[in-house]
């Protein structure tokens, strides 16, 4: 399942390959349906894996966001691409 999830995420990434900035924005707008398809595939494998492992994704997501609040305080992390250990 994790391999399939990774492969689907790679297909999503492939849509953006070799593009950036305005070109990427325009391309994503034109590929909206394809992006939706790949996001749906990623979601499918995520949900299937969570079900198989009995992971409550709502609970796991909320806990992760709380961890991120500590690791990436808004006053330090906003508009920064630095890793939490470098803030």
C-alpha positions as CSV (number, residue, x, y, z in Angstrom):
1,X,0.0,0.0,0.0
2,X,2.8,2.4,0.9
3,X,4.5,1.7,-2.5
4,X,1.2,2.4,-4.3
5,X,0.7,5.6,-2.3
6,X,4.2,6.7,-3.2
7,X,3.8,5.9,-6.9
8,X,0.5,7.9,-7.1
9,X,2.2,10.8,-5.3
10,X,5.0,10.6,-7.9
11,X,2.4,10.8,-10.7
12,X,1.0,13.9,-9.1
13,X,4.6,15.3,-8.9
14,X,5.2,14.4,-12.6
15,X,2.4,16.8,-13.6
16,X,4.5,19.7,-12.2
17,X,7.9,18.5,-13.5
18,X,10.0,21.1,-15.3
19,X,7.7,24.0,-14.5
20,X,7.7,26.8,-11.9
21,X,6.2,30.2,-11.2
22,X,3.5,31.5,-13.5
23,X,4.1,28.7,-16.0
24,X,3.4,26.1,-13.2
25,X,0.2,28.0,-12.1
26,X,-1.1,28.1,-15.7
27,X,-0.2,24.4,-16.3
28,X,-2.0,23.3,-13.1
29,X,-5.0,25.3,-14.0
30,X,-5.1,23.5,-17.4
31,X,-4.4,20.1,-15.8
32,X,-7.0,20.5,-13.0
33,X,-8.8,17.3,-13.9
34,X,-5.5,15.3,-14.0
35,X,-4.4,16.8,-10.7
36,X,-7.8,15.9,-9.2
37,X,-7.4,12.3,-10.5
38,X,-4.0,11.9,-8.9
39,X,-5.0,13.5,-5.7
40,X,-7.9,11.1,-5.6
41,X,-5.5,8.2,-6.1
42,X,-3.3,9.5,-3.3
43,X,-6.4,9.8,-1.0
44,X,-7.6,6.3,-1.9
45,X,-4.3,4.7,-0.8
46,X,-4.1,6.9,2.3
47,X,-7.6,6.0,3.4
48,X,-7.0,2.3,2.6
49,X,-3.8,2.2,4.5
50,X,-5.3,4.1,7.5
51,X,-8.2,1.6,7.6
52,X,-5.9,-1.4,7.4
53,X,-3.8,-0.1,10.2
54,X,-6.8,1.2,12.3
55,X,-5.5,4.8,12.3
56,X,-8.1,7.5,12.9
57,X,-6.9,10.1,10.4
58,X,-8.9,12.9,11.9
59,X,-7.2,12.3,15.3
60,X,-3.8,11.7,13.7
61,X,-4.1,14.9,11.6
62,X,-5.1,17.0,14.6
63,X,-2.2,15.7,16.7
64,X,0.2,16.4,13.9
65,X,-1.0,20.0,13.5
66,X,-0.5,20.5,17.3
67,X,3.1,19.1,16.9
68,X,3.6,21.5,14.0
69,X,2.5,24.5,16.0
70,X,5.3,23.7,18.5
71,X,7.9,23.0,15.8
72,X,7.0,25.9,13.6
73,X,5.7,28.8,15.7
74,X,4.0,31.4,13.5
75,X,6.2,34.3,14.5
76,X,9.3,32.4,13.4
77,X,8.1,30.2,10.6
78,X,5.8,32.5,8.6
79,X,7.2,33.1,5.1
80,X,10.2,30.9,5.8
81,X,11.2,27.6,4.2
82,X,13.6,26.8,7.0
83,X,13.5,23.5,8.8
84,X,12.2,23.8,12.4
85,X,15.7,23.1,13.8
86,X,17.0,26.1,11.8
87,X,14.4,28.7,12.8
